[in-house]
Amino acid sequence: MTQEELSFEARLDRTYVSQLENDKKSPTIDVLFRICDALGITASELIVRVEKARPKGRHGKT
């Protein structure tokens, strides 16, 4: 899915989606749910995917 497609489906500006993708912004809970709805996944599924991809030991925790 392109940024344009995601932004359209989630009703977000494409530049905001780009900022999220590049760690320049963090989504609100509302935006998180809108993105998940657009992607067809649950917020908890997205969080699990992010946790698995995240480097271990960050912020002093494993």
KAJO-V971047 format. One line per field, one symbol per residue. ss: DSSP state (2 for helix, 1 for strand, 0 for the rest). burial: I if it has 9 or more other ideal C-beta (glycine too) atoms within 8 Angstrom, else O. Layout:
ss=???
burial=???
This chain:
ss=00222222220002222222200000002222222222200022222222222000022200
burial=OOIOOIIOIIOIOIOIIIIIOOOOOOOOOOIIIIIIIIIOOOOOIIOOOOOOOOOOOOOOOO
